[in-house]
Amino acid sequence: MRRFFKFVMARWLARTPIGLAVLALGWLLGRRRRRVQQEGQRSSRPVRRRPRRR
């Protein structure tokens, strides 16, 4: 449902030039956030996860 909502919002925002600028800004910020998280995971020691509950 969340992916569908994102899709509908992107279609709605893409109708105007200002909406396209907002989409581009969100895409760039999300891309930067993902890159920082991936670099943090690679450079630090592995995080020990708690065992799953059954």
Steps between C-alpha positions, in 0.01 A plus 500: 500500500785735581663449159168567330459824698850610401420423138177702507671795670783495246252503211309786658815707569646432154222704338662836583855631473505580872386145576777362282751709693362363829527144368857557385597647837345207686674253269838665556459513877387137514790392284747680725346344811524150353863553400597621849329200660675257266842655565438485875414132481810414296753695703393404850520160660200274453212569731394204710130444467278380776363149449149484359212410723294203404 
